[in-house]
Amino acid sequence: MRLTSILLLLAAAPACAKAQNLQWHGYLDYRLVAGSSAPNWTDGGLGKLRWDGHGVSARFGGAALLATAQLSPELLGVASAQFQTSDRRGIDLTEAWLRYRPVSTTPWRWSLRGGLFFPAVSLENDGIGWTSPYTLTPSAINSWVGEELRSTGAEFRLERRGRSMSVEAAVTAFVGNDPAGEQLAARGWSLSDLVYGLGSSMREPDLAARDGPPPRRYDAFVETDHRIGWQGELTVRADDVSRLTLLHYDNRADPTTSTMFEGQRIFSWHTRFWSLGERTRMGDWVLIGQAIRGSTAIVPSPFFHTETGFWSAFAMVAREQGRWRPALRLEMFGTRQRPDSLAERANEHGRALTAALNWQPRSWLRVTGELIALDSSRTERRHLGLAESSFDLQAQLGARLVF
Amino acid sequence: MRLYRLVLAGFGLAFWLPAMAAVLNVQVLDDHGKPIGDAVVSMVASAATAGDPPALPVAQTKIIDQRRETFLPYVEIFRPGDRVVFRNSDTTRHHVYSFSPTRSFEMVVRPGRSTAPLLLDRAGIVAVGCNIHDHMRNWLFVSSAPWLAITDAAGQVRFDAMPVGKYTVTVWHPQLSPRQPPVERQLDVPADRADMKLPVTLSLLPDPRMPMDHNRMQY
């Protein structure tokens, strides 16, 4: 029934798009997937790719619908929902926000945004519903953002625009997102375009189900400790061609608190990180580099605490004009659990190479072939009787209808 | 009588030669030899010329269209006293504005509508944007230079009837780095040339305009 509703909405959207100041965008994605990868978190395993198993299969990649409403020249409303069948079957809300941005006839401009939105971490994912225009699968950094990070709050942004250089600073205060970081500690990084939204929940590897039978699921977007988190961003743009963004995120979660979800205790993970990203255009090509470093911690009892340090970095080159748009991305990632005295620490490190070729014969059709080679090592695999190191391959051929 | 005719012809030639007018073709190319459109070529006489510069045309009103979230044309040239009208051919509202010192303004343009004519009374460059769609860019080049033209898709402009003399030619494009000095050439139009060519090579930054792409959100 839900699938029928969303398909009807998608079918009706082009007609609605003609309505003044209300626009509909969306996509419908199907894929052929081939690969050889370990069972992933959606099946309770420690695999790092969205599609696990062997052989070739046809998969539903997802569907999303996004509405933008220009309520007044200054006031913009954006809301997007997605339908997914991976890990859960249902519709969830990925974004819903209002932005007030009065026009300015001086170099200064300010805006205020309120609602549910992605932190401005990504220089890669600027598509509908946190998709990337370059690859099907985003980097490990932006896979994690799509999985666990969402701000429910208010963002104030101030820009100083110049002919050769512009600077903007933003600060956000938000609630919710207290369990964010749990998956980085329990599973580690992933390379996946499986985005989670409000109304969804995410499965963890079964190894993490220590106080109840698996599957263990949690909602990353709930408020558990009534403390306000914050993030600050500084962006410098040069010559309208390159952009450098520094961001700090701190959900200020009280690591001693917890909540119950489907009968299992979910802790508040105090998650903090720094992110630095650079994006430069060179003709029809774009170079993107981004690095992130942070930690997430819980203190479930006065006698036990644990912190997982995490880091990742990627470099990507992609063509962003024309019908054929190749992209190549190289990345590394890792986590390290502390204190070192813990008997069973969950540490990991890995690297991945992603090559994609997009073909856009029509404005409404994008065909993408993508290959990911991922080499990773995670200590917890020993508990499953597996080797710590794993090499996974995943090939996808996706057709995405977009409007 | 014969001598008289020769003297008369000599005087006539002496007056006619400086007044001879040349045709100047300016070709603007990028580093790879590809033509650059939307480059503004302006010329002023750097020394006394043998003829009068062309008279400035009467004030005009030019239309900048907005289609598929793109300003068309990308660059337009104006004389002080000209007016500009912004037309919205999209189905969504646009909020045209500029904070340029030459002319600051802001106007909401509803779908299918046009703005009232906006007077551009001062020479200078006006960068225009849309407060709703930040990726939209437009440039108004307002100049009182006697010779002023914009390159076509082949990267060419043609100036007819250039009087003999010396000129400073300036070429501007919105994708020239603002940190670079102006691109200027000194040009000598001699009396014995009827057809001249001036090649100019520019190093441009990438085009900041992103074409409308359903795969990305541009808000």
Chai-1 contact restraints between the chains, C-beta under 6 A:
chainA,res_idxA,chainB,res_idxB,connection_type,confidence,min_distance_angstrom,max_distance_angstrom,comment,restraint_id
A,K18,B,T91,contact,1.0,0.0,6.0,A-B,restraint_1
A,Q20,B,P111,contact,1.0,0.0,6.0,A-B,restraint_2
A,N21,B,R93,contact,1.0,0.0,6.0,A-B,restraint_3
A,Q70,B,R93,contact,1.0,0.0,6.0,A-B,restraint_4
A,P73,B,H95,contact,1.0,0.0,6.0,A-B,restraint_5
A,P73,B,V108,contact,1.0,0.0,6.0,A-B,restraint_6
A,V103,B,H95,contact,1.0,0.0,6.0,A-B,restraint_7
A,V103,B,Y97,contact,1.0,0.0,6.0,A-B,restraint_8
A,V103,B,E106,contact,1.0,0.0,6.0,A-B,restraint_9
A,V103,B,N131,contact,1.0,0.0,6.0,A-B,restraint_10
A,T105,B,F99,contact,1.0,0.0,6.0,A-B,restraint_11
A,T105,B,S104,contact,1.0,0.0,6.0,A-B,restraint_12
A,T105,B,E106,contact,1.0,0.0,6.0,A-B,restraint_13
A,T106,B,F99,contact,1.0,0.0,6.0,A-B,restraint_14
A,P107,B,F99,contact,1.0,0.0,6.0,A-B,restraint_15
A,D126,B,R216,contact,1.0,0.0,6.0,A-B,restraint_16
A,D126,B,M217,contact,1.0,0.0,6.0,A-B,restraint_17
A,G127,B,N215,contact,1.0,0.0,6.0,A-B,restraint_18
A,G127,B,R216,contact,1.0,0.0,6.0,A-B,restraint_19
A,P133,B,N215,contact,1.0,0.0,6.0,A-B,restraint_20
A,P133,B,R216,contact,1.0,0.0,6.0,A-B,restraint_21
A,R163,B,P178,contact,1.0,0.0,6.0,A-B,restraint_22
A,S164,B,P178,contact,1.0,0.0,6.0,A-B,restraint_23
A,S164,B,R179,contact,1.0,0.0,6.0,A-B,restraint_24
A,D239,B,S177,contact,1.0,0.0,6.0,A-B,restraint_25
A,D239,B,L205,contact,1.0,0.0,6.0,A-B,restraint_26
A,D240,B,P208,contact,1.0,0.0,6.0,A-B,restraint_27
A,V241,B,L205,contact,1.0,0.0,6.0,A-B,restraint_28
A,V241,B,P206,contact,1.0,0.0,6.0,A-B,restraint_29
A,R281,B,P206,contact,1.0,0.0,6.0,A-B,restraint_30
A,G283,B,P206,contact,1.0,0.0,6.0,A-B,restraint_31
A,S363,B,H214,contact,1.0,0.0,6.0,A-B,restraint_32
A,V402,B,H214,contact,1.0,0.0,6.0,A-B,restraint_33
A,V402,B,N215,contact,1.0,0.0,6.0,A-B,restraint_34
A,F403,B,H214,contact,1.0,0.0,6.0,A-B,restraint_35
